[in-house]
Amino acid sequence: MVGKFERRKDTVQELTESGATHVGRIAMIIAGAVRDVTREVGDWISDGLEMREASRRAREDEERKSPTESVPVDDSDDAPDR
């Protein structure tokens, strides 16, 4: 027959092992979530950088296609007020 002390020791041991297992699983869940969030934020920033670069290239292409011409400004009194 198992004594009172040994039963308590076994119970504490089981609880400790169970707690360690659950804490480990929770830590893995948190680590995975942090990893996934970091990846998403990085992808979002990359998308923004790509859009900025595409916008810059489009602006440069537009400037090459139609060079800006000097538009005369009408300073006469007949010009409508704005």
N, C-alpha and C positions, 0 to 999 in steps of 0.2 A: 504494500500500500504506500502511496505517495504522501509524504508529509506536507503539512501546511506551508512551511517555508519553501519547499520545492514547487508547489503549485503556484505560489505567489511569484517566485522567480520565473517560472515558465510563462505566466501571464504577462509579467513586465517585459520579458524577452520578446514575446509575440507582439505586444503593443509597440515596442521599440522598432522591431523589424517592419511592422505594418506602417508605422509612422514614417520611417525612413523611405520606404517604397513610395508612399503617397507624396511625400515632399519632393522626392526625386522626379516623379511624374509631373507634378505641378511645376517644378523648375523647368522641365523640358517643354511644357506647354508655353510658359512665359518666354523662354528663350526662343522658341519657334515663332511666337507672336512678334517679338522684338525684331527678329530676322525678317519676317514677312513685311512688317511695317517699314523697316529700313529699306527694303528692296522697293516697295511701292513709292516711297518718298524719292528715292534715287531715280526711279523710272519717270516720275512726275517732273523732276528737275531736268532730266535728260530731254523729255518732250518739250519743255519750255525752251531749252537751249537750241534744240533742232528747229523749233518754230521761229525763234529769233534769227537764226542763221538763214533759214529759207526766206524770211522777210527781207533780210539784208541783200541776199542774192537777187530777189525779185526787184528790189529797188534799184540795184546796180544795173540789172538787165534793162529796166525801163529807162534809166538815164542814158544808157548806150543806144537804145533804139530811137529815142526822141530827145535830142539834146535840148536843153532849156534855151528858149529864145528870149531875147530881151523884149518885153512888151512895153510899148511906150505908155507913159502915164499922161492922161489928159488933165492938165491943171487949169484949163480955161474956165471961165465963169459959166459956160453952157453945160458943163458936166453936172449930172444929177448928184444931189447930196446923198450921202449914205449914212 
